[in-house]
Amino acid sequence: MNIEFLWFKDCPNHLQARELLRAVLQERGINDGFEDIDATDADVAADHHFPGSPTVRVNGNDVEPGFKDPGDYTPRCRIYLVEGRFQGAPPRRWIEDALEAERA
């Protein structure tokens, strides 16, 4: 399983999201870890189709249900709409669901 964690250094939300991802992987016994991608550089962001920080992908699929690629890969923070509220990181459930979908 290929897990990517993409982030932008000026976005404070990546610290919380990285720890959440680590915790979820550990709880699920996934010991392969994840690819940690610093997308602060615009070229890296473009190469990885970076939609904002933090981003979690499992086997190339964003963990956000119904994610639509914005086509703009400028290094920046990302905002998630979760149950009618905005937050700066994907919720645990989305990460867990994405992992389960790929394991099935």
C-alpha positions in Angstrom: 0.0 0.0 0.0 1.4 3.4 -1.0 0.5 6.2 1.5 1.5 9.7 0.8 1.5 12.7 3.2 1.9 16.0 1.5 2.4 19.2 3.3 3.5 22.9 3.1 5.9 24.2 5.8 3.9 27.4 6.5 0.7 25.5 7.2 0.4 24.6 10.9 -2.2 21.9 10.3 0.3 19.5 8.9 1.8 18.7 12.3 -1.5 17.5 13.8 -2.4 15.6 10.6 1.0 13.8 10.5 0.5 12.6 14.1 -3.0 11.5 13.3 -1.8 9.5 10.3 0.9 7.9 12.3 -1.5 6.9 15.0 -4.0 5.4 12.6 -1.3 3.4 10.8 0.0 2.1 14.1 -3.4 1.1 15.4 -4.1 -0.8 12.1 -0.8 -2.6 12.2 0.4 -0.9 9.0 4.2 -0.8 9.5 5.3 0.3 6.0 4.9 4.0 7.0 4.2 6.7 4.5 6.0 8.9 2.0 6.5 12.3 3.6 6.5 14.9 0.8 7.4 18.5 1.5 5.5 20.4 -1.2 6.7 23.8 -0.1 8.6 24.2 -3.4 6.3 25.1 -6.2 7.9 22.5 -8.6 7.4 19.7 -6.1 3.9 20.8 -5.5 3.2 20.7 -9.3 4.9 17.4 -9.7 2.7 15.8 -7.1 -0.6 17.6 -8.0 -0.6 19.1 -4.5 -4.1 20.5 -3.6 -3.0 22.0 -0.3 -1.6 21.1 3.1 -2.1 18.7 4.6 -3.1 16.0 2.0 -3.3 12.3 2.6 -3.5 9.8 -0.3 -3.8 6.1 -0.2 -2.7 4.4 -3.4 -3.0 7.7 -5.2 -6.5 8.4 -4.0 -7.2 11.4 -1.8 -8.8 10.4 1.5 -11.5 13.1 1.1 -14.7 11.5 -0.2 -15.7 12.9 -3.5 -12.4 14.8 -3.9 -12.1 16.9 -7.1 -8.7 17.9 -8.2 -8.7 21.7 -8.3 -5.9 21.8 -11.0 -4.1 24.5 -9.0 -1.0 23.2 -7.2 0.3 26.3 -5.5 1.8 25.5 -2.1 -0.9 26.5 0.5 -3.0 25.4 3.4 -6.0 23.2 2.6 -9.4 23.4 4.3 -11.8 20.5 4.6 -15.6 20.7 4.9 -16.6 18.0 7.5 -20.2 17.7 8.5 -20.9 21.3 7.7 -17.8 22.7 9.4 -14.5 23.7 8.1 -11.3 22.2 9.6 -7.6 22.2 8.7 -7.0 18.5 8.5 -8.8 15.4 7.3 -10.8 13.6 10.0 -9.6 10.2 11.4 -12.6 8.5 9.8 -11.7 9.5 6.3 -8.2 8.1 6.7 -9.5 4.9 8.2 -12.1 4.5 5.4 -9.5 5.1 2.7 -7.2 2.4 4.3 -10.0 -0.1 4.6 -11.1 0.5 1.0 -7.6 -0.3 -0.3 -7.2 -3.3 1.9 -10.5 -4.8 0.7 
